[in-house]
Amino acid sequence: MTKPYSWIVRFDVAPEWVADGFNLTDERALEMLAETLPYANMSYELAARVLAAPSALRIVREQGYTKAHPQAGKEVAGVLDGAPYAYDDMKKRSDAVTLDKAISDAITLLDSVAFVRDENDNTADVLSRLRGVRDMVRGDAPISEIEWQPTPA
């Protein structure tokens, strides 16, 4: 299997675009990539995943869904569902670890101990999550079930 080329991208979008409905989801990121590479096959040549995103609540509030709006909860759920690897509060995923959560856990650990105090602490778990996120960020871990194939000559 050939390892794909990977990019980490930060998109900054003006509030008025979010107010008009923009929200970067895994699907939208994939569609944007597919638009740039119109002849690529999305079933085995492209993949996209949002690894970090603004607060779901901030997004829907910008789009006009106040706390009292009857659709506010549904809209927040839609934002969370659209980018599940960007939000650590997803109950649907048993492997819910985000870049933010892994870094926050490492900071908490490093703030609490100078060295590993005993063998029963959670150092191994934190290091495992950091390694997993690091692998995803580096492109060493897949973001889809696609079996990447070399491009035919």
N, CA, C and O of each residue as an XYZ file, in Angstrom:
612
protein
N       0.851     -1.187      0.000
C       0.000      0.000      0.000
C       0.891      1.242      0.000
O       1.897      1.289      0.708
N       0.524      2.234     -0.786
C       1.249      3.485     -0.870
C       0.661      4.491      0.109
O      -0.557      4.638      0.202
N       1.518      5.173      0.826
C       1.080      6.188      1.779
C       0.664      7.450      1.010
O       1.409      7.910      0.145
N      -0.524      8.022      1.315
C      -0.966      9.226      0.604
C      -0.182     10.455      1.066
O       0.427     10.441      2.136
N      -0.200     11.497      0.270
C       0.324     12.787      0.688
C      -0.745     13.436      1.562
O      -1.933     13.346      1.253
N      -0.339     14.085      2.643
C      -1.305     14.644      3.594
C      -1.019     16.116      3.834
O       0.134     16.547      3.865
N      -2.086     16.873      4.001
C      -1.985     18.281      4.331
C      -2.782     18.574      5.579
O      -3.823     17.965      5.824
N      -2.287     19.513      6.369
C      -3.059     20.056      7.476
C      -3.348     21.493      7.073
O      -2.424     22.263      6.811
N      -4.616     21.855      7.021
C      -5.002     23.162      6.509
C      -5.813     23.913      7.542
O      -6.694     23.335      8.179
N      -5.532     25.181      7.715
C      -6.362     26.040      8.544
C      -7.098     26.985      7.608
O      -6.494     27.669      6.782
N      -8.399     27.005      7.756
C      -9.227     27.931      6.999
C      -9.759     28.978      7.968
O     -10.361     28.633      8.985
N      -9.547     30.232      7.667
C     -10.177     31.314      8.416
C     -11.277     31.883      7.533
O     -11.042     32.232      6.376
N     -12.468     31.970      8.085
C     -13.625     32.428      7.322
C     -14.280     33.562      8.089
O     -14.485     33.470      9.299
N     -14.607     34.636      7.377
C     -15.261     35.789      8.005
C     -16.616     35.387      8.579
O     -17.297     34.538      8.004
N     -17.017     35.979      9.698
C     -18.293     35.647     10.330
C     -19.494     35.731      9.389
O     -20.433     34.947      9.523
N     -19.480     36.661      8.447
C     -20.641     36.781      7.561
C     -20.840     35.531      6.697
O     -21.972     35.199      6.346
N     -19.741     34.833      6.351
C     -19.886     33.603      5.575
C     -20.480     32.493      6.428
O     -21.298     31.704      5.954
N     -20.067     32.436      7.683
C     -20.663     31.451      8.598
C     -22.129     31.798      8.823
O     -22.988     30.916      8.848
N     -22.409     33.094      8.987
C     -23.797     33.536      9.164
C     -24.651     33.139      7.961
O     -25.838     32.846      8.105
N     -24.044     33.131      6.784
C     -24.760     32.745      5.565
C     -24.832     31.241      5.356
O     -25.375     30.781      4.352
N     -24.283     30.458      6.306
C     -24.441     29.013      6.234
C     -23.174     28.191      6.070
O     -23.249     26.962      6.076
N     -22.017     28.819      5.925
C     -20.803     28.024      5.751
C     -20.436     27.311      7.049
O     -20.486     27.896      8.131
N     -20.069     26.047      6.922
C     -19.516     25.256      8.016
C     -18.662     24.180      7.361
O     -19.147     23.440      6.505
N     -17.402     24.087      7.754
C     -16.516     23.094      7.144
C     -16.728     21.744      7.809
O     -16.416     21.558      8.985
N     -17.260     20.813      7.044
C     -17.481     19.446      7.501
C     -16.530     18.538      6.724
O     -15.890     18.969      5.765
N     -16.446     17.288      7.144
C     -15.630     16.333      6.397
C     -16.116     16.240      4.952
O     -15.312     16.210      4.021
N     -17.429     16.196      4.773
C     -18.003     16.091      3.426
C     -17.678     17.320      2.578
O     -17.311     17.190      1.410
N     -17.814     18.520      3.167
C     -17.517     19.735      2.411
C     -16.041     19.802      2.059
O     -15.695     20.206      0.949
N     -15.161     19.416      2.979
C     -13.730     19.409      2.693
C     -13.421     18.461      1.537
O     -12.614     18.778      0.663
N     -14.073     17.290      1.540
C     -13.878     16.333      0.457
C     -14.406     16.891     -0.862
O     -13.768     16.729     -1.901
N     -15.558     17.543     -0.828
C     -16.112     18.147     -2.040
C     -15.199     19.250     -2.583
O     -15.024     19.378     -3.795
N     -14.619     20.045     -1.677
C     -13.691     21.098     -2.109
C     -12.467     20.487     -2.785
O     -12.006     20.980     -3.814
N     -11.951     19.419     -2.203
C     -10.806     18.732     -2.779
C     -11.168     18.134     -4.133
O     -10.392     18.223     -5.085
N     -12.336     17.529     -4.216
C     -12.787     16.931     -5.469
C     -12.986     17.985     -6.559
O     -12.752     17.719     -7.737
N     -13.417     19.173     -6.163
C     -13.587     20.254     -7.141
C     -12.241     20.688     -7.709
O     -12.137     21.043     -8.883
N     -11.221     20.655     -6.872
C      -9.880     21.025     -7.308
C      -9.268     19.935     -8.177
O      -8.476     20.220     -9.075
N      -9.637     18.687     -7.906
C      -9.141     17.532     -8.663
C     -10.341     16.832     -9.310
O     -10.732     15.745     -8.884
N     -10.930     17.465    -10.351
C     -12.210     16.990    -10.882
C     -12.197     15.576    -11.461
O     -13.256     14.959    -11.586
N     -11.042     15.056    -11.813
C     -11.017     13.720    -12.408
C     -10.669     12.636    -11.392
O     -10.570     11.459    -11.740
N     -10.484     13.038    -10.142
C     -10.165     12.056     -9.100
C     -11.419     11.277     -8.713
O     -12.524     11.819     -8.704
N     -11.233     10.029     -8.402
C     -12.330      9.185     -7.951
C     -12.422      9.296     -6.431
O     -11.493      8.903     -5.726
N     -13.548      9.833     -5.915
C     -13.696     10.058     -4.476
C     -13.797      8.757     -3.695
O     -13.657      8.776     -2.472
N     -14.032      7.635     -4.350
C     -14.151      6.388     -3.602
C     -12.795      5.760     -3.281
O     -12.707      4.931     -2.375
N     -11.735      6.137     -4.004
C     -10.441      5.540     -3.668
C      -9.230      6.437     -3.903
O      -8.100      5.988     -3.709
N      -9.428      7.691     -4.313
C      -8.283      8.576     -4.518
C      -8.269      9.806     -3.621
O      -7.258     10.505     -3.565
N      -9.358     10.089     -2.922
C      -9.434     11.274     -2.072
C     -10.050     10.941     -0.723
O     -10.894     10.051     -0.616
N      -9.623     11.660      0.300
C     -10.240     11.559      1.624
C     -10.042     12.906      2.307
O      -9.087     13.622      2.010
N     -10.935     13.246      3.213
C     -10.824     14.509      3.947
C     -11.413     14.334      5.335
O     -12.388     13.609      5.531
N     -10.803     15.015      6.293
C     -11.304     14.974      7.663
C     -10.973     16.310      8.324
O      -9.843     16.789      8.235
N     -11.957     16.902      8.981
C     -11.758     18.130      9.747
C     -11.238     17.720     11.118
O     -11.926     17.009     11.851
N     -10.029     18.159     11.473
C      -9.422     17.779     12.743
C      -9.638     18.807     13.844
O      -9.495     18.485     15.024
N      -9.972     20.010     13.486
C     -10.260     21.061     14.467
C     -11.270     22.012     13.853
O     -11.252     22.256     12.647
N     -12.148     22.546     14.683
C     -13.202     23.431     14.190
C     -13.630     24.375     15.310
O     -13.400     24.096     16.486
N     -14.253     25.492     14.940
C     -14.800     26.384     15.974
C     -15.898     25.678     16.764
O     -16.429     24.659     16.323
N     -16.223     26.201     17.886
C     -17.300     25.662     18.710
C     -18.570     25.509     17.881
O     -18.953     26.419     17.145
N     -19.220     24.357     18.004
C     -20.474     24.125     17.282
C     -21.515     25.157     17.681
O     -22.273     25.638     16.838
N     -21.553     25.494     18.942
C     -22.499     26.495     19.426
C     -22.214     27.860     18.797
O     -23.140     28.580     18.426
N     -20.949     28.210     18.681
C     -20.575     29.486     18.059
C     -21.028     29.526     16.597
O     -21.523     30.547     16.118
N     -20.852     28.409     15.902
C     -21.254     28.346     14.495
C     -22.755     28.567     14.353
O     -23.182     29.403     13.557
N     -23.559     27.830     15.112
C     -25.012     27.952     14.947
C     -25.528     29.296     15.454
O     -26.497     29.824     14.908
N     -24.910     29.849     16.470
C     -25.325     31.185     16.934
C     -25.040     32.226     15.852
O     -25.841     33.133     15.624
N     -23.885     32.085     15.185
C     -23.542     32.999     14.089
C     -24.550     32.885     12.959
O     -24.791     33.850     12.233
N     -25.136     31.710     12.811
C     -26.113     31.476     11.756
C     -27.526     31.865     12.187
O     -28.488     31.634     11.454
N     -27.649     32.457     13.381
C     -28.923     33.000     13.814
C     -29.763     32.095     14.702
O     -30.895     32.445     15.035
N     -29.243     30.955     15.087
C     -29.992     30.031     15.947
C     -29.704     30.369     17.412
O     -28.729     29.896     17.996
N     -30.560     31.181     17.977
C     -30.398     31.553     19.380
C     -30.768     30.372     20.264
O     -31.305     29.370     19.792
N     -30.474     30.503     21.547
C     -30.776     29.443     22.500
C     -32.265     29.075     22.469
O     -32.623     27.910     22.642
N     -33.119     30.063     22.251
C     -34.568     29.844     22.258
C     -35.106     29.290     20.937
O     -36.260     28.865     20.878
N     -34.303     29.286     19.890
C     -34.766     28.821     18.586
C     -35.070     27.322     18.657
O     -34.256     26.557     19.176
N     -36.217     26.893     18.149
C     -36.599     25.481     18.253
C     -35.667     24.519     17.505
O     -35.626     23.333     17.833
N     -34.933     24.997     16.525
C     -34.031     24.146     15.743
C     -32.586     24.193     16.235
O     -31.731     23.504     15.678
N     -32.293     24.990     17.266
C     -30.909     25.201     17.713
C     -30.207     23.889     18.051
O     -29.077     23.663     17.616
N     -30.855     23.035     18.812
C     -30.254     21.758     19.184
C     -29.960     20.876     17.988
O     -28.912     20.234     17.919
N     -30.888     20.846     17.049
C     -30.708     20.048     15.842
C     -29.541     20.585     15.013
O     -28.774     19.812     14.439
N     -29.412     21.892     14.955
C     -28.317     22.501     14.190
C     -26.965     22.195     14.832
O     -26.003     21.881     14.131
N     -26.887     22.285     16.161
C     -25.645     21.954     16.865
C     -25.288     20.491     16.585
O     -24.133     20.179     16.292
N     -26.262     19.607     16.673
C     -26.026     18.184     16.402
C     -25.526     17.981     14.974
O     -24.656     17.143     14.737
N     -26.061     18.731     14.033
C     -25.620     18.636     12.639
C     -24.165     19.046     12.469
O     -23.417     18.418     11.720
N     -23.769     20.101     13.168
C     -22.371     20.550     13.109
C     -21.466     19.463     13.691
O     -20.438     19.132     13.099
N     -21.837     18.912     14.837
C     -21.037     17.858     15.475
C     -20.946     16.616     14.598
O     -19.879     16.013     14.479
N     -22.065     16.232     13.980
C     -22.084     15.054     13.114
C     -21.241     15.254     11.861
O     -20.657     14.298     11.350
N     -21.170     16.487     11.361
C     -20.452     16.770     10.118
C     -18.945     16.711     10.234
O     -18.250     16.541      9.233
N     -18.432     16.848     11.446
C     -16.978     16.825     11.653
C     -16.671     16.105     12.964
O     -16.152     16.719     13.896
N     -16.984     14.812     13.049
C     -16.866     14.111     14.325
C     -15.463     14.057     14.910
O     -15.322     13.922     16.125
N     -14.439     14.155     14.104
C     -13.074     14.114     14.635
C     -12.601     15.490     15.111
O     -11.499     15.609     15.647
N     -13.408     16.514     14.925
C     -13.061     17.851     15.396
C     -13.630     18.128     16.783
O     -13.210     19.079     17.441
N     -14.578     17.311     17.235
C     -15.245     17.565     18.505
C     -15.106     16.363     19.423
O     -15.423     15.239     19.032
N     -14.634     16.593     20.645
C     -14.414     15.477     21.566
C     -15.652     15.109     22.363
O     -15.606     14.185     23.175
N     -16.745     15.803     22.154
C     -17.957     15.476     22.912
C     -18.908     14.571     22.120
O     -20.081     14.443     22.469
N     -18.406     13.955     21.071
C     -19.248     13.066     20.279
C     -19.469     11.764     21.029
O     -18.512     11.051     21.332
N     -20.700     11.453     21.326
C     -21.039     10.235     22.063
C     -21.077      9.013     21.137
O     -21.047      7.878     21.613
N     -21.143      9.236     19.834
C     -21.262      8.133     18.882
C     -19.943      7.389     18.683
O     -19.941      6.235     18.254
N     -18.836      8.032     18.988
C     -17.530      7.440     18.729
C     -16.904      6.953     20.025
O     -16.764      7.721     20.977
N     -16.531      5.698     20.069
C     -15.853      5.180     21.256
C     -14.400      5.624     21.285
O     -13.771      5.603     22.342
N     -13.849      6.033     20.123
C     -12.456      6.463     20.043
C     -12.336      7.984     20.007
O     -11.393      8.519     19.424
N     -13.289      8.682     20.628
C     -13.340     10.140     20.548
C     -12.099     10.788     21.172
O     -12.036     11.005     22.383
N     -11.139     11.084     20.337
C      -9.936     11.801     20.743
C      -9.695     12.863     19.679
O      -9.571     12.545     18.496
N      -9.629     14.116     20.094
C      -9.333     15.182     19.155
C      -7.934     15.708     19.417
O      -7.340     15.448     20.463
N      -7.430     16.437     18.466
C      -6.132     17.083     18.619
C      -6.137     17.951     19.868
O      -5.195     17.906     20.659
N      -7.173     18.727     20.048
C      -7.290     19.597     21.213
C      -7.291     18.800     22.512
O      -6.608     19.167     23.469
N      -8.056     17.711     22.548
C      -8.139     16.894     23.766
C      -6.798     16.252     24.094
O      -6.378     16.246     25.251
N      -6.130     15.717     23.094
C      -4.840     15.074     23.328
C      -3.817     16.077     23.849
O      -3.073     15.782     24.784
N      -3.781     17.241     23.252
C      -2.837     18.268     23.705
C      -3.204     18.742     25.103
O      -2.325     18.928     25.944
N      -4.483     18.937     25.356
C      -4.930     19.354     26.693
C      -4.576     18.313     27.750
O      -4.139     18.662     28.846
N      -4.764     17.044     27.426
C      -4.404     15.980     28.358
C      -2.903     15.975     28.645
O      -2.481     15.785     29.785
N      -2.116     16.184     27.612
C      -0.666     16.211     27.807
C      -0.261     17.385     28.694
O       0.593     17.247     29.569
N      -0.870     18.520     28.463
C      -0.578     19.694     29.287
C      -0.951     19.428     30.737
O      -0.178     19.723     31.648
N      -2.133     18.871     30.948
C      -2.574     18.547     32.308
C      -1.600     17.582     32.974
O      -1.227     17.767     34.133
N      -1.196     16.570     32.248
C      -0.258     15.595     32.802
C       1.079     16.258     33.143
O       1.618     16.068     34.233
N       1.593     17.023     32.211
C       2.895     17.662     32.445
C       2.828     18.687     33.578
O       3.809     18.885     34.295
N       1.685     19.331     33.739
C       1.510     20.279     34.850
C       1.399     19.570     36.199
O       1.730     20.147     37.235
N       0.935     18.328     36.188
C       0.670     17.654     37.456
C       1.826     16.819     37.995
O       1.901     16.589     39.202
N       2.722     16.364     37.132
C       3.832     15.537     37.598
C       5.116     15.912     36.875
O       5.118     16.192     35.677
N       6.201     15.909     37.627
C       7.493     16.131     36.998
C       7.972     14.848     36.327
O       8.559     14.881     35.246
N       7.715     13.728     36.976
C       8.052     12.411     36.448
C       6.891     11.482     36.767
O       6.034     11.810     37.587
N       6.865     10.351     36.131
C       5.817      9.375     36.420
C       5.946      8.969     37.881
O       6.996      8.488     38.307
N       4.877      9.162     38.646
C       4.926      8.881     40.078
C       4.761      7.405     40.386
O       5.421      6.885     41.285
N       3.905      6.731     39.666
C       3.754      5.296     39.887
C       3.255      4.642     38.608
O       2.853      5.330     37.670
N       3.280      3.343     38.571
C       2.915      2.602     37.362
C       1.410      2.609     37.091
O       0.982      2.184     36.018
N       0.605      3.079     38.038
C      -0.844      3.053     37.869
C      -1.424      4.365     37.365
O      -2.646      4.508     37.318
N      -0.590      5.327     36.988
C      -1.153      6.582     36.478
C      -1.546      6.407     35.006
O      -1.391      5.319     34.452
N      -2.038      7.444     34.386
C      -2.539      7.330     33.011
C      -1.528      7.812     31.968
O      -1.913      8.178     30.858
N      -0.262      7.815     32.312
C       0.767      8.276     31.382
C       0.757      7.483     30.083
O       0.831      8.075     29.006
N       0.668      6.188     30.156
C       0.690      5.360     28.952
C      -0.498      5.678     28.047
O      -0.346      5.727     26.826
N      -1.671      5.894     28.626
C      -2.862      6.222     27.841
C      -2.702      7.572     27.139
O      -3.011      7.700     25.954
N      -2.220      8.571     27.867
C      -2.011      9.902     27.277
C      -0.988      9.818     26.149
O      -1.189     10.388     25.077
N       0.094      9.113     26.392
C       1.114      8.971     25.352
C       0.567      8.240     24.136
O       0.902      8.582     23.002
N      -0.266      7.243     24.362
C      -0.884      6.515     23.251
C      -1.763      7.443     22.417
O      -1.701      7.411     21.188
N      -2.581      8.267     23.070
C      -3.443      9.207     22.339
C      -2.612     10.241     21.592
O      -2.916     10.583     20.449
N      -1.561     10.737     22.242
C      -0.684     11.699     21.568
C      -0.035     11.073     20.339
O       0.065     11.708     19.290
N       0.397      9.843     20.474
C       1.002      9.158     19.319
C      -0.019      8.957     18.209
O       0.303      9.135     17.034
N      -1.253      8.587     18.567
C      -2.295      8.402     17.560
C      -2.611      9.682     16.806
O      -2.740      9.672     15.581
N      -2.735     10.785     17.534
C      -3.005     12.067     16.887
C      -1.796     12.500     16.062
O      -1.937     13.003     14.948
N      -0.620     12.299     16.620
C       0.595     12.646     15.879
C       0.645     11.869     14.567
O       0.988     12.430     13.527
N       0.303     10.579     14.611
C       0.295      9.773     13.393
C      -0.720     10.287     12.386
O      -0.456     10.294     11.184
N      -1.888     10.720     12.872
C      -2.898     11.260     11.971
C      -2.412     12.574     11.363
O      -2.577     12.812     10.166
N      -1.817     13.415     12.192
C      -1.323     14.711     11.719
C      -0.200     14.518     10.699
O      -0.122     15.248      9.711
N       0.652     13.552     10.937
C       1.772     13.288     10.024
C       1.344     12.562      8.756
O       2.089     12.547      7.776
N       0.175     11.970      8.758
C      -0.272     11.189      7.617
C       0.083      9.723      7.737
O      -0.091      8.969      6.780
N       0.583      9.295      8.907
C       0.946      7.898      9.109
C      -0.274      7.024      9.397
O      -0.231      5.817      9.160
N      -1.349      7.607      9.899
C      -2.582      6.871     10.184
C      -3.637      7.288      9.159
O      -3.736      8.470      8.828
N      -4.420      6.344      8.656
C      -5.428      6.682      7.640
C      -6.576      7.507      8.219
O      -6.868      7.427      9.413
N      -7.219      8.294      7.370
C      -8.417      9.036      7.774
C      -9.663      8.474      7.103
O     -10.758      9.013      7.262
N      -9.493      7.406      6.363
C     -10.636      6.760      5.718
C     -10.318      5.283      5.553
O      -9.220      4.825      5.867
N     -11.283      4.564      5.063
C     -11.102      3.136      4.828
C     -10.522      2.868      3.443
O     -10.406      1.716      3.026
N     -10.164      3.918      2.745
C      -9.627      3.770      1.384
C      -8.308      3.021      1.418
O      -7.427      3.334      2.219
N      -8.178      2.051      0.565
C      -6.888      1.388      0.367
C      -6.181      2.181     -0.724
O      -6.501      2.039     -1.904
N      -5.230      3.008     -0.339
C      -4.538      3.877     -1.284
C      -3.716      3.027     -2.253
O      -2.943      2.164     -1.838
N      -3.890      3.277     -3.509
C      -3.177      2.543     -4.546
C      -2.281      3.502     -5.302
O      -2.633      4.668     -5.484
N      -1.143      3.033     -5.738
C      -0.300      3.898     -6.571
C      -1.041      4.262     -7.857
O      -1.829      3.474     -8.378
N      -0.782      5.436     -8.345
C      -1.397      5.875     -9.599
C      -0.842      5.047    -10.746
O       0.375      4.919    -10.882
N      -1.721      4.480    -11.581
C      -1.227      3.704    -12.721
C      -0.393      4.569    -13.639
O      -0.708      5.738    -13.862
N       0.660      4.000    -14.164
C       1.566      4.749    -15.065
C       0.971      4.908    -16.432
O       1.592      5.508    -17.309
